[in-house]
Amino acid sequence: MSRSDKEKEIVEFWENNKTFEKSVDSRPLNKQYVFYDGPPFATGLPHYGHILGLTSKDVFPRFWTMKGFRVERKWGWDCHGLPIENIVEKDLNIQNKKQIEEMGVDKFNETCRSKVLFFADEWKKTVKRMGKWIDFDNSYKTMDDTYMESVWHIFKRLYDEGYIYEGKKVLLYCPRCQTPLSNSEIAMDNSYKDVTEKSLTAKFKVKGEDKTYLLAWTTTPWTLIGNVALAINPELVYAKVELNGEYLILAKDRISSLKYDVDIISEMKGEKLLGLEY
C-alpha cells in the first residue's frame, strides 16, 4: 500500500467512525480549550499557503485534545471585503462604482452572496484529504445575520465601556473601487506598486520684490487655482538663486532639481520667510 493510499484509509476511518466528533463529545464541557482559527476568503481554491496554515493550526487543537480538553473547532468563511466583490464585478463586466449603483446595490449584494460558497465543495475535499479535524458542515459565515449582530453587540459593549474613540489615520486607497484598502488586501495579490506621477514646479511672485519668486513643487497641479498658502519649514536652509534674470527662492538642498546652473545670491533659515506674501 502506498503512502497516499494509507493516508486515505486513515481519513476514511476517522470519518466513518466519527473520531473527531467523539474526541469532542467525550471531553467535559467544563474543561474547554478555545482555539480561534481565522476563516479564509470563500473566493478561490485552496493553495499551498492555505494548506501550510491549516496544518499548523491543526497541531494545537490536537495537542490539547490529547491533554484531555474539549476542543471544539468550527469552520468559517470570510465573506466580506473586496475579494468577492472583484469576482462579481468581473463576471458582470462592471468597470466602476457608478455601474454598481445603476444596477442597484441590493442586486449587487445578492449576487455577491450567491457566489460566496461557490468553492465550498472543493475546500471540503482539500480539508478532508489533509486530515484536518474541524466541523466543516456547520460552518459560520461572516455574512450571517447572527454573526454580524454578534459583532455589533461586542462593538456596542466596547463603546459603552469607553474603549472606542474617533481619530484620524492615513489609509491606502483604491481610486477604481473608490474605497480605502487594508494592508492585507494590498498584500494578498501584491498589487502595491511604485508609479511615476506627473508633477510640476510653480512660481509664486513675491509681493514688493522685483522678479522674485517662491518655488513650490506639487503632484496635484489642478489644486493651484485654489492655492492660498505655501508651506515653509522654519528649520530648513533656503537659498535665493538667480536664473535667466529672475530670482528664485527654494530649499537649498533642492537646487540640484532645477537642472540648471544657478548663482546663489543669499541663504536664509525658513523662519525668515514666514509671513512673506505673494
N, C-alpha and C positions, 0 to 999 in steps of 0.2 A: 504493500500500500504506500502510495506516495505521500509526502508531507502535506500536500494540498488536500488529498482525499481524507487524510486523518483529521485535518482541521475541520473539514466539512462534517465529518462524522461526530466530532465533539460538539459543534454548534447545533447539529440536529438533535443530539442527545439532550443538550440544555433546553432546547425549545420544546421537545416532546415531553420532557419531564418537569417543565416549568421550574427549572432550577433557580433562575433569577427570582421569580416570584416567591418561591419557598425561602430563599435567603433573606427576603424582606419580612415575610409573614411570620417566620419562626423567631424573629427578634422582638423584644418587648417595646411597646410604644413609649415607655418612659426612659428608654435608653437609645436616643436617636443621635445620629451624626448627620448634620446637614451639609450637603455639598452643592454649591451653586455652579451650574455649568452653563455658560453663556450660549444662547442659541445662535445657529448660523442663519445667514440670509437664505430665504427659500427661493433663490433666483438662479440656480445653476446646479450643475452636477458636482459632487464632492471631488476634491483633488488631493494631492499629496499633503498640502498644508492642513487640510481638514483632518485627514487620517492621522497625521502626527499628533495634532492637538487632541483628538478624540481618544487616542491610545494613552496619551499622558494622563488625561483626566479620567481614565478608567481605572488607573492604578490605585489612586487614593480611596475611592469608594470600596474597592475590593479589599484593601488592607484593613479598613475599619470594620467591614463586614466580618472578616476573619477574627477581628478582635471582639466580636460579639455585639456590635452595634447594629441598630436598624438604620439602614442607609437607603432611603427611598430616592430613586432617580427618575426624573420625568423629562422626556424630550421636549424641545420647544422650537418655535420658528420666529425669527425676527422678520416681521412683515412690513415694517415702516421704512421710510427713507427713500433715497434716490434709486437704489438698485432695481427695485420692482417697477418704479416709475419709468426708468430708462428702457426697460424691456417693453412695456406697454407703448411708450412713445415710438419705439422702433416698429412695433407691429402695426400701429395705426398711422405711421408716417407723419408723426407730429414733430414739427420743427421748433416751436417756441411756445411760451406760456399762453399767448393770446389764443392759439388754436385750441388749447385745453379749455379755456373759458368759453370759446364759441361752441364746442361740443357739449359743454356742461360739466362742471366739476363733479357732480354726483355720478354721472355716467362714467367719467374717467376713473373715479374711485372704485366703482363697482367692477370695472374691467380689471383694475389692479387686484382686487380681492379674488377674482376668478383665476388669476394667474399665480397666486401665491404658492399653492400646493401642486403646481404642475410637475415638479420634480420629486415629489414626496416619495413615490414608489421606488425610484432609483436610490434615493438616500437610504430608505429602509433596507434595501438589498445590501448596500455597502456596509451599513452599521451592523447588520446581522452577520455578514460574512467575516468581518474583522473581529467578531466575538465580543463586542462591547455590550455590557449589561445596562439596559435602560428601558424604561416604559415608553415605547415609541408610539403605540396605538392611541394612547390617551394624552397626546401632546397638547401643550398650550400654545397659543398664538398671540402675539402682541397686538393683533387687531381685534381680538375677542373683547366684547364689552366688559366682561368680568375682569380681564387683565387691565384694561385701561382705567376702569373705575378703581381698581386697587392702587394703581399708580397715583391717581388723583387723590385718593384717601391719604396715602403716605405723604404726598406733597402738602396737602392741607395740614396734616399733623406737624410737619416741619415748619410750615408758615406760622401756625398757631404758637409754636414754641420758640419763635424768633430766630430760626436758622436761615430764613430766606431773605435775601436783600437784593436790591437793584443796583447794577453797576454798568460799567462800560468795558468792552473788550473788542479788540481788533480781530475780525474773523476773515477767513478765506471766503471768497465769493465767486460764484459761477454766473457770468453775465448771460449765458444762454438759458440756464434754468431759473435765473433771477431769484437765487436763494443762497444763503450762507452755507458753507460746507464745513464739515468736521475734518479733523486731521485724518481720521480713519478712512473717510470717503476719498480723500486725496491719495492715501497710501494704497488703497485696495487695487487700483488699476494703474498706479504710477502715473497719474495724469498731470501732476505738477511739472511745469517746465519753465525755464527762463525764456523770455521773449524780448525782442527788441522793439521798443515803443518809439513812435515819433515824438520829438521834443523840439523846443526852440528856446533861444535866449532873447529876452525882450529888453529894450532900453526904456528907461523912465527918466524924463527930463527933470533935472533938479531945479527947483524954483530959485531965482535970483543968481544963478551961476551960468555963465555963458558956455554953451556947447559941453555941458557936463551932464552925465547920465549915470544912473544906477543900473546895474545889470541884474537880471533875475532869470533863472532857468526854470522851466516848467514842462511837465509831460501832459498838462491839460490846457493847451492854448485857448480852448474855447471859453475858459473862465476869465480871460484877460479883460474882456469888455466890462466885467463887473468888479475889477480889481479896485480895492480901496486902501490897501496897505501892503508893505513888504516886510518880510521877516529878517531881522538882524540879530546875529549872535554877538552879544556885547563882549565876549571873551576872545573872539577871533581877531586876527590881524587882517585889516583890509588895505587895499592899495588903490591909489589913483594913478591911472596909466594914460598915456597919450597914444592914440591910434587914428591915423588919417585925419588929423586936425581936430579930433574930438577927445574929450576926457571921460574915461570910463572908471567907475568905482565898483570893485568886486573883491571877493576874498582873495588874499594874496596867494593862497595855495591853489587857487583855480585859474591863475593866469595862464598856465600851460594849456587849458582847454580852449583858449582863444585861437590857437593855431596861427598866430601872427607874432612877429617880433614887435614888442612894445617897449616904451620907455617908462619906467616907474617915476612918477613925479613926486609922490609922497606916500607915507604909510600912516595908518592910524588904527587904534583899537575900535571895535564895533560900537562900544558905548559912545564914541564921539559922533556917530551917525544917528543915534536915537533922536527922534523928533524932527529929523530933516524932512522937508516937504518936497513933493514932486508934482 
